[in-house]
Amino acid sequence: MAGRAWSSRVRRGGVAAVCGALLVAGCGGGAGTGKGSATASVDAAARTLLARHSTAVLHRDRTAFLAGIDPAATRFRARQAKVFADLADVPLAAWSYQLVRTGAFALPPAADGTARTAAEVRLSYRLRGYDSRPVVSTAYLTLARHGGRWYLAGDDDGNASGHRTATQIWDQGPVRVVRGAHSLVLGLGTVAALRGYAADADAAVPAVRHAFGSGWPGDVVVEAPSTLDQMAALLSGDPADYRDIAAVTTGEGGGNEAAPADRVILNPAAFGELSAFGRQVVLTHETTHVATRLSTTVSTPLWLSEGVADWVAYRDSGRTAREIAPELAADVGAGRTPAALPSAADFGSTAKGLAQAYEGGWLACRMIADQWSPDTLTAFYRAVAKGGTLDAHLRAALGIGLADFTAKWRAYVKEELG
């Protein structure tokens, strides 16, 4: 029996030596097929597999879900069984996979000769009652063929070559769900903690509506991982870049109504260190980004988008300018009043003057609201997104150009913080 098994492996290995090399170019058809038809055959099988898998997720069919996963890929199969369980409470309205291509990256020949291909796949999902558009992410999946049938066999074989599957919060542990009046919180922590996040988000929505009206969904979805590393993984970033950031809003600007849905992702360490007031400010700030996404484009300077978000968050706080902008106040007191409005580089997550950039942007927006009107500020924000020079928009909205606006802002900063 040992000899027979060895002989069988040799035969499969001989096939793999040929097929493994051709899979990148579309191997998978029968003998005598051309490259194009072989690719089409593999692609068709992959689409069928992915369609069945998405149906199993959406209908909570564990048996069908596991039926599409390679029985030989024991580690991946166990991990996916856990993901399926951890996803149980998430209120999915839609879940689908779109095959972008097979042969997405080179795979080494399998030791046992199994035919394999790497597929680039686009995952789309929507949450029931919250998402009008899907969240879209990319996955790089290994497909393996046994006995003429294709299975999912891995999602991390492309990591070394930079083909990383996007991380979702249910990849990190059991997801608990809390629904608020205007919010949905998906988190890995205690239900009590998630209820606190929902309460803060619920309070944020009316404040944002007061400033920007009802031309946005009026709900916010918050994701609350347990660690900084998990937050960074959800953002496909380096934890060091988010160490001092309490929350980040994901989404696509550009005024595109078909853009993917937004998520507010919390940094549990930084967010947890804040006072109740600080937590409310953060979630109101991030909710403003959700509300203004369709009015935020590459034409919108960061001092305006971040400044408006802080203006909404602090608008009814009753705090003084010196209380809200202590770092910039210290600079002004030391004779270092900024010479220009904050640049995009000033808002880098590791920028030395990051706090001053936010505070300067907030004061610029506060000045417009105070010395002109809140409606002037929000109308100016929307106008800037349509393109054209900032100078032209300032002249149209405020009657002064960029140079005079900057001078006026510098004087305002000195007056408020000096």
Backbone torsions as a table, in degrees:
resi	resn	phi	psi	omega
1	MET	NA	-34.4	178.5
2	ALA	-64.3	-42.1	179.4
3	GLY	-64.2	-39.4	-179.7
4	ARG	-65.1	-41.7	178.8
5	ALA	-64.8	-42.3	179.1
6	TRP	-61.7	-42.7	-179.8
7	SER	-61.9	-41.9	179.0
8	SER	-61.6	-42.4	179.5
9	ARG	-63.7	-38.8	179.5
10	VAL	-62.4	-42.7	-179.7
11	ARG	-64.4	-44.0	179.1
12	ARG	-65.3	-36.0	178.6
13	GLY	-64.0	-37.4	178.5
14	GLY	-63.5	-39.7	177.0
15	VAL	-65.5	-42.9	-176.4
16	ALA	-64.0	-34.8	-178.8
17	ALA	-60.0	-32.3	178.0
18	VAL	-87.7	-51.4	-173.6
19	CYS	-67.7	-38.6	-179.9
20	GLY	-60.6	-36.4	179.1
21	ALA	-72.5	-28.6	-176.0
22	LEU	-91.0	-16.4	-175.9
23	LEU	-59.9	-35.8	179.2
24	VAL	-61.6	-31.8	178.2
25	ALA	-92.9	1.1	173.8
26	GLY	112.8	24.1	178.6
27	CYS	-64.2	150.6	178.6
28	GLY	152.9	-14.3	178.8
29	GLY	-86.8	-178.1	179.9
30	GLY	-79.2	176.4	-179.3
31	ALA	-62.2	139.3	175.5
32	GLY	89.5	-5.1	179.4
33	THR	-81.3	151.8	177.8
34	GLY	-81.1	170.2	-177.8
35	LYS	-58.9	-43.7	-177.7
36	GLY	-64.4	-45.1	-179.0
37	SER	-69.7	-33.2	177.3
38	ALA	-65.1	-44.2	177.8
39	THR	-61.3	-44.5	180.0
40	ALA	-61.2	-37.7	179.8
41	SER	-65.0	-45.8	178.7
42	VAL	-64.5	-43.9	-179.3
43	ASP	-61.8	-42.2	179.8
44	ALA	-63.3	-42.3	178.6
45	ALA	-65.0	-39.2	179.3
46	ALA	-64.6	-42.3	179.8
47	ARG	-63.9	-40.3	178.0
48	THR	-63.2	-45.1	178.7
49	LEU	-60.2	-46.5	-177.5
50	LEU	-67.1	-36.7	178.3
51	ALA	-64.4	-43.0	178.3
52	ARG	-65.0	-38.6	-178.5
53	HIS	-66.6	-42.6	-179.8
54	SER	-66.5	-38.3	176.9
55	THR	-62.8	-39.6	179.1
56	ALA	-64.0	-40.2	178.1
57	VAL	-64.3	-49.0	-174.1
58	LEU	-65.3	-34.5	-177.6
59	HIS	-99.0	9.1	176.4
60	ARG	55.7	44.5	-179.1
61	ASP	-102.1	93.7	-175.1
62	ARG	-64.3	-39.6	-179.0
63	THR	-61.7	-46.7	179.2
64	ALA	-66.8	-35.8	179.1
65	PHE	-61.5	-49.2	-178.3
66	LEU	-72.9	-23.3	179.0
67	ALA	-64.9	-22.5	179.8
68	GLY	-91.3	2.3	-177.3
69	ILE	-108.0	134.3	-176.0
70	ASP	-55.3	117.9	178.3
71	PRO	-61.1	-25.3	-179.4
72	ALA	-78.9	-19.0	-179.8
73	ALA	-89.4	70.9	-168.6
74	THR	-62.6	-41.1	-179.2
75	ARG	-66.1	-45.7	179.2
76	PHE	-64.8	-40.8	-178.8
77	ARG	-63.1	-43.0	179.1
78	ALA	-65.0	-40.2	179.9
79	ARG	-66.1	-40.3	179.8
80	GLN	-69.5	-33.3	175.5
81	ALA	-62.3	-38.2	177.8
82	LYS	-69.0	-41.7	178.1
83	VAL	-59.6	-42.9	179.2
84	PHE	-58.6	-42.7	178.5
85	ALA	-68.2	-40.5	-176.8
86	ASP	-69.3	-19.1	-179.2
87	LEU	-88.6	-3.2	-166.9
88	ALA	-56.4	-40.2	-173.6
89	ASP	-90.5	-3.7	-178.7
90	VAL	-73.8	124.6	-175.0
91	PRO	-79.9	83.6	-176.8
92	LEU	-80.1	132.0	172.2
93	ALA	-99.9	-26.7	179.8
94	ALA	-155.3	150.0	177.9
95	TRP	-156.5	121.4	-178.6
96	SER	-150.9	155.8	175.9
97	TYR	-117.2	137.0	173.3
98	GLN	-116.9	121.4	177.7
99	LEU	-72.9	122.2	176.1
100	VAL	-86.9	-47.1	179.2
101	ARG	-169.7	153.5	165.0
102	THR	-97.8	169.0	-175.5
103	GLY	65.8	35.0	-175.4
104	ALA	-68.3	-30.0	174.7
105	PHE	-157.5	162.7	-175.9
106	ALA	-74.6	135.9	174.1
107	LEU	-113.4	139.0	175.6
108	PRO	-68.7	152.4	177.7
109	PRO	-57.7	138.1	177.4
110	ALA	-67.6	145.0	-177.4
111	ALA	-60.0	-32.4	-178.3
112	ASP	-97.7	7.9	176.6
113	GLY	84.7	6.3	179.9
114	THR	-61.3	133.5	176.0
115	ALA	-71.2	134.2	-177.9
116	ARG	-140.3	157.2	170.2
117	THR	-146.7	153.5	178.1
118	ALA	-101.2	126.0	-177.1
119	ALA	-112.0	133.2	169.1
120	GLU	-91.4	125.9	-171.8
121	VAL	-131.3	142.3	175.7
122	ARG	-105.2	116.9	177.5
123	LEU	-93.1	130.4	175.6
124	SER	-125.7	135.9	174.8
125	TYR	-146.4	154.1	175.0
126	ARG	-129.0	147.8	176.7
127	LEU	-97.0	132.7	-176.6
128	ARG	-62.8	126.0	176.6
129	GLY	85.0	-1.3	-175.9
130	TYR	-130.9	-39.8	-174.4
131	ASP	-100.1	119.7	170.9
132	SER	-86.4	-23.5	175.0
133	ARG	-123.2	154.6	-178.0
134	PRO	-79.2	159.5	162.4
135	VAL	-84.8	134.4	-176.2
136	VAL	-123.6	133.0	177.8
137	SER	-143.5	168.5	-177.4
138	THR	-109.8	137.2	175.3
139	ALA	-125.2	145.2	174.8
140	TYR	-115.6	107.7	-171.4
141	LEU	-111.9	139.4	172.6
142	THR	-90.0	128.8	175.7
143	LEU	-110.2	136.6	-179.9
144	ALA	-126.0	145.0	-178.3
145	ARG	-111.4	128.6	175.4
146	HIS	-130.3	125.9	175.8
147	GLY	57.1	35.1	178.5
148	GLY	83.4	2.8	-179.2
149	ARG	-119.3	140.0	180.0
150	TRP	-95.5	143.7	179.9
151	TYR	-132.7	158.3	167.9
152	LEU	-79.0	131.2	-173.6
153	ALA	-128.5	-2.8	179.5
154	GLY	174.5	161.5	176.6
155	ASP	-136.9	12.5	-178.8
156	ASP	-130.6	11.5	-179.7
157	ASP	-69.6	-19.1	-179.8
158	GLY	-93.5	1.2	-175.5
159	ASN	-56.4	-44.4	-175.3
160	ALA	-64.5	-27.2	-179.1
161	SER	-98.9	10.5	177.8
162	GLY	86.4	7.5	178.6
163	HIS	-97.2	78.5	-174.0
164	ARG	-97.8	133.6	174.7
165	THR	-73.5	132.0	179.4
166	ALA	-62.1	140.2	179.9
167	THR	-88.5	134.0	173.3
168	GLN	-108.8	159.8	-174.6
169	ILE	-64.0	-28.5	178.4
170	TRP	-76.2	-8.9	171.2
171	ASP	-77.2	-11.1	-172.3
172	GLN	-105.3	-8.2	179.6
173	GLY	153.6	177.6	179.7
174	PRO	-62.7	126.3	-177.2
175	VAL	-91.2	123.5	172.2
176	ARG	-97.3	148.4	-173.1
177	VAL	-126.2	129.6	175.0
178	VAL	-126.5	129.3	178.4
179	ARG	-103.0	129.7	174.5
180	GLY	-107.1	-175.8	179.1
181	ALA	-65.3	-35.8	-179.1
182	HIS	-129.5	18.1	-171.4
183	SER	-146.8	159.8	170.2
184	LEU	-134.0	126.0	-179.5
185	VAL	-113.9	124.5	173.7
186	LEU	-109.4	119.6	-174.5
187	GLY	-147.6	167.7	-179.5
188	LEU	-105.4	-5.9	-177.5
189	GLY	-89.6	-160.8	-179.2
190	THR	-74.2	156.4	177.6
191	VAL	-61.6	-36.8	179.4
192	ALA	-60.7	-42.9	178.8
193	ALA	-64.9	-41.7	-179.3
194	LEU	-66.1	-34.8	176.8
195	ARG	-64.3	-35.4	176.3
196	GLY	-64.1	-42.7	177.2
197	TYR	-62.4	-41.3	-179.7
198	ALA	-63.9	-39.9	179.4
199	ALA	-63.2	-41.7	178.3
200	ASP	-66.0	-41.2	178.9
201	ALA	-66.4	-39.1	178.7
202	ASP	-62.3	-37.2	178.4
203	ALA	-72.7	-27.0	-178.0
204	ALA	-71.5	-38.5	-172.5
205	VAL	-59.5	-47.7	178.5
206	PRO	-61.1	-36.0	178.5
207	ALA	-64.2	-39.4	179.4
208	VAL	-71.3	-39.8	176.9
209	ARG	-61.6	-37.5	179.3
210	HIS	-60.1	-35.5	-178.6
211	ALA	-85.8	-42.4	-170.9
212	PHE	-117.0	7.3	175.3
213	GLY	76.2	-159.3	-172.8
214	SER	-110.3	16.1	-178.6
215	GLY	-81.3	38.3	176.6
216	TRP	-152.0	167.7	-172.4
217	PRO	-58.0	-29.8	179.0
218	GLY	81.7	11.5	175.8
219	ASP	-132.5	158.9	178.6
220	VAL	-136.0	138.6	176.9
221	VAL	-107.4	124.5	-177.4
222	VAL	-111.8	133.8	172.3
223	GLU	-110.6	128.5	-174.7
224	ALA	-124.0	89.2	174.5
225	PRO	-70.4	177.9	-176.5
226	SER	-96.6	-21.7	-175.0
227	THR	-137.4	163.5	175.2
228	LEU	-61.0	-41.8	179.9
229	ASP	-60.7	-39.1	178.3
230	GLN	-67.0	-40.3	176.7
231	MET	-59.2	-47.1	-179.5
232	ALA	-61.7	-38.2	178.7
233	ALA	-63.6	-39.6	178.0
234	LEU	-63.7	-27.3	-179.2
235	LEU	-99.7	3.8	-178.5
236	SER	54.2	41.5	-176.1
237	GLY	-128.3	-175.8	179.0
238	ASP	-91.6	128.3	179.7
239	PRO	-52.5	-34.1	-178.9
240	ALA	-61.4	-27.6	-178.9
241	ASP	-74.5	-15.1	-175.5
242	TYR	-119.5	7.2	-173.9
243	ARG	-56.4	-39.5	-177.2
244	ASP	-105.0	13.8	179.7
245	ILE	-102.9	122.8	-175.7
246	ALA	-77.6	-29.8	-178.7
247	ALA	-162.2	156.1	178.5
248	VAL	-136.7	138.3	174.4
249	THR	-101.2	125.7	175.8
250	THR	-96.1	153.5	-179.2
251	GLY	156.6	173.1	-177.1
252	GLU	-118.6	118.6	177.3
253	GLY	-79.2	-158.7	176.5
254	GLY	95.9	6.1	178.0
255	GLY	69.7	21.6	-176.4
256	ASN	-92.6	109.3	-177.9
257	GLU	-67.4	-18.8	178.9
258	ALA	-91.2	7.0	-178.6
259	ALA	-66.5	154.8	179.3
260	PRO	-59.5	160.1	-179.7
261	ALA	-65.4	157.6	-178.9
262	ASP	-92.5	152.7	171.8
263	ARG	-136.6	140.0	169.9
264	VAL	-100.4	118.8	-176.8
265	ILE	-109.9	123.8	-175.8
266	LEU	-90.3	146.9	167.0
267	ASN	-96.6	103.9	-171.1
268	PRO	-60.3	-33.2	-178.6
269	ALA	-69.2	-54.0	-178.0
270	ALA	-67.7	-40.9	-179.2
271	PHE	-65.2	-38.2	-178.2
272	GLY	-68.6	-20.6	179.4
273	GLU	-82.1	-9.8	-176.3
274	LEU	-80.6	155.4	171.7
275	SER	-73.3	172.1	176.9
276	ALA	-58.6	-40.4	177.6
277	PHE	-63.3	-44.5	-179.6
278	GLY	-62.7	-41.4	178.7
279	ARG	-63.5	-39.1	179.2
280	GLN	-66.1	-40.1	178.2
281	VAL	-61.2	-45.5	-177.9
282	VAL	-61.1	-47.6	-176.9
283	LEU	-71.8	-30.1	174.4
284	THR	-69.3	-40.9	176.0
285	HIS	-57.5	-50.6	-176.9
286	GLU	-68.2	-35.6	177.6
287	THR	-65.6	-32.4	175.0
288	THR	-62.0	-39.5	176.7
289	HIS	-61.7	-39.1	177.0
290	VAL	-61.5	-45.1	-176.6
291	ALA	-68.5	-31.4	-174.1
292	THR	-98.8	6.3	-175.3
293	ARG	-55.0	-44.2	-177.3
294	LEU	-71.0	-14.3	178.5
295	SER	-109.1	20.5	179.5
296	THR	-124.0	122.0	-178.3
297	THR	-132.9	-176.0	177.3
298	VAL	-63.9	-17.4	178.3
299	SER	-78.9	-13.9	-176.9
300	THR	-84.5	114.8	178.3
301	PRO	-67.7	150.8	-177.8
302	LEU	-63.9	-32.2	178.9
303	TRP	-62.6	-28.7	179.6
304	LEU	-80.6	-46.7	-178.4
305	SER	-67.2	-42.3	178.8
306	GLU	-75.5	-35.0	179.1
307	GLY	-66.0	-41.3	177.6
308	VAL	-64.2	-41.6	179.6
309	ALA	-61.4	-40.5	177.3
310	ASP	-72.3	-34.4	177.7
311	TRP	-60.8	-44.0	177.3
312	VAL	-63.7	-42.7	-176.1
313	ALA	-66.0	-36.4	-176.2
314	TYR	-99.8	-2.0	-168.6
315	ARG	-52.9	-46.1	-176.7
316	ASP	-111.7	27.4	-174.7
317	SER	-77.7	-24.8	-175.6
318	GLY	77.4	4.2	179.7
319	ARG	-85.2	150.5	177.1
320	THR	-79.6	164.7	178.6
321	ALA	-61.3	-39.3	-179.8
322	ARG	-66.5	-32.0	177.4
323	GLU	-71.6	-36.1	-177.0
324	ILE	-82.2	-29.7	-175.7
325	ALA	-123.2	61.8	-175.0
326	PRO	-67.9	-36.5	-178.7
327	GLU	-67.9	-43.9	178.4
328	LEU	-68.4	-34.9	176.8
329	ALA	-61.8	-39.4	178.3
330	ALA	-64.3	-40.3	178.1
331	ASP	-63.9	-44.4	180.0
332	VAL	-62.9	-41.8	178.8
333	GLY	-62.7	-27.2	179.1
334	ALA	-92.7	9.5	178.1
335	GLY	82.0	18.6	-178.0
336	ARG	-112.5	56.4	174.6
337	THR	-67.3	130.1	-177.7
338	PRO	-60.3	143.6	-177.7
339	ALA	-85.4	-21.4	-176.1
340	ALA	-143.2	160.4	174.8
341	LEU	-59.9	150.7	-178.0
342	PRO	-58.0	139.2	178.5
343	SER	-91.6	172.1	177.1
344	ALA	-60.5	-39.1	-179.5
345	ALA	-63.1	-30.7	-179.7
346	ASP	-65.1	-19.6	-178.9
347	PHE	-96.7	8.1	175.3
348	GLY	-59.9	143.9	-172.9
349	SER	-61.3	-23.1	178.7
350	THR	-112.1	13.7	-179.5
351	ALA	-64.4	142.2	-176.3
352	LYS	-63.6	-38.2	-177.7
353	GLY	-104.3	36.5	-176.4
354	LEU	-59.9	-46.1	-179.1
355	ALA	-60.8	-43.1	179.9
356	GLN	-64.7	-33.2	178.6
357	ALA	-64.2	-46.8	178.0
358	TYR	-62.1	-43.5	-178.0
359	GLU	-66.8	-38.4	177.8
360	GLY	-66.8	-40.9	176.7
361	GLY	-64.0	-40.9	177.6
362	TRP	-60.8	-44.9	-178.9
363	LEU	-66.4	-33.4	177.0
364	ALA	-63.9	-43.6	179.9
365	CYS	-71.9	-38.4	177.2
366	ARG	-62.2	-38.7	178.7
367	MET	-62.3	-43.5	178.8
368	ILE	-62.1	-45.4	-179.4
369	ALA	-64.3	-39.0	-176.8
370	ASP	-77.5	-43.6	-172.6
371	GLN	-92.4	-16.2	171.3
372	TRP	-115.7	-89.2	174.3
373	SER	-171.9	158.8	175.0
374	PRO	-58.6	-38.9	178.8
375	ASP	-64.6	-34.9	176.6
376	THR	-63.3	-41.1	179.7
377	LEU	-62.7	-49.7	-177.1
378	THR	-68.2	-35.4	176.9
379	ALA	-67.3	-39.8	176.8
380	PHE	-61.5	-43.4	179.6
381	TYR	-57.5	-48.3	-178.0
382	ARG	-67.1	-36.1	-178.7
383	ALA	-67.2	-41.4	-178.8
384	VAL	-59.0	-36.5	-177.5
385	ALA	-63.0	-20.6	-176.0
386	LYS	-80.5	-5.0	178.5
387	GLY	101.9	174.0	-174.7
388	GLY	98.5	174.6	-176.6
389	THR	-81.6	149.9	176.5
390	LEU	-62.8	-37.9	178.6
391	ASP	-57.8	-44.9	-179.0
392	ALA	-65.1	-40.6	-179.9
393	HIS	-68.3	-37.5	176.9
394	LEU	-63.8	-41.6	179.2
395	ARG	-64.3	-40.4	-178.8
396	ALA	-69.3	-38.6	-175.0
397	ALA	-88.2	-39.4	-172.0
398	LEU	-113.9	-15.6	-179.3
399	GLY	83.7	9.5	177.0
400	ILE	-135.2	153.0	179.7
401	GLY	-85.6	-178.0	-174.8
402	LEU	-63.3	-42.2	-178.6
403	ALA	-62.4	-45.8	179.9
404	ASP	-68.9	-36.3	178.0
405	PHE	-63.6	-42.8	179.8
406	THR	-63.0	-42.7	178.8
407	ALA	-63.3	-41.2	179.7
408	LYS	-65.6	-40.3	178.2
409	TRP	-64.6	-42.0	179.2
410	ARG	-61.5	-41.5	178.2
411	ALA	-66.0	-38.3	179.3
412	TYR	-65.6	-41.9	177.8
413	VAL	-60.0	-46.1	179.3
414	LYS	-62.7	-42.2	-178.1
415	GLU	-65.7	-42.9	-175.7
416	GLU	-78.0	-30.2	-173.1
417	LEU	-112.6	-11.2	-176.0
418	GLY	-75.6	NA	NA
